[in-house]
Amino acid sequence: MTPEEETEYRRRRKSRNLVVAGTLLFFVVLFYAITIVRIGDG
């Protein structure tokens, strides 16, 4: 693998990891909000 290919691979991997982390954070916040709303109704 050439240095250019390795740099591109790392850039793509970092980008993909940020997307996965953002999606995970979104679901955590969503479940937290749903929990707060359900507790508030009870």
C-alpha positions as CSV (number, residue, x, y, z in Angstrom):
1,M,0.0,0.0,0.0
2,T,1.4,3.3,-1.0
3,P,1.6,6.2,1.5
4,E,-1.1,8.0,-0.4
5,E,-3.4,5.0,-0.3
6,E,-2.8,4.6,3.4
7,T,-3.6,8.3,4.1
8,E,-6.8,8.0,2.1
9,Y,-7.7,4.7,4.0
10,R,-7.1,6.4,7.4
11,R,-9.2,9.5,6.3
12,R,-12.1,7.3,5.3
13,R,-11.9,5.2,8.4
14,K,-11.9,8.3,10.6
15,S,-14.9,9.7,8.7
16,R,-16.8,6.4,9.1
17,N,-16.0,6.2,12.8
18,L,-17.3,9.8,13.3
19,V,-20.6,8.8,11.5
20,V,-20.9,5.7,13.7
21,A,-20.2,7.8,16.8
22,G,-22.7,10.4,15.8
23,T,-25.4,7.8,15.1
24,L,-24.8,6.2,18.5
25,L,-25.0,9.5,20.3
26,F,-28.2,10.3,18.5
27,F,-29.8,7.0,19.7
28,V,-28.5,7.5,23.3
29,V,-30.1,11.0,23.4
30,L,-33.3,9.6,21.8
31,F,-33.7,6.8,24.4
32,Y,-32.9,9.3,27.2
33,A,-35.6,11.7,25.9
34,I,-38.1,8.8,25.6
35,T,-37.3,7.7,29.1
36,I,-37.8,11.2,30.5
37,V,-41.1,11.6,28.8
38,R,-42.4,8.2,30.0
39,I,-41.3,8.9,33.6
40,G,-43.1,12.3,33.4
41,D,-46.3,10.7,32.3
42,G,-46.3,8.2,35.2
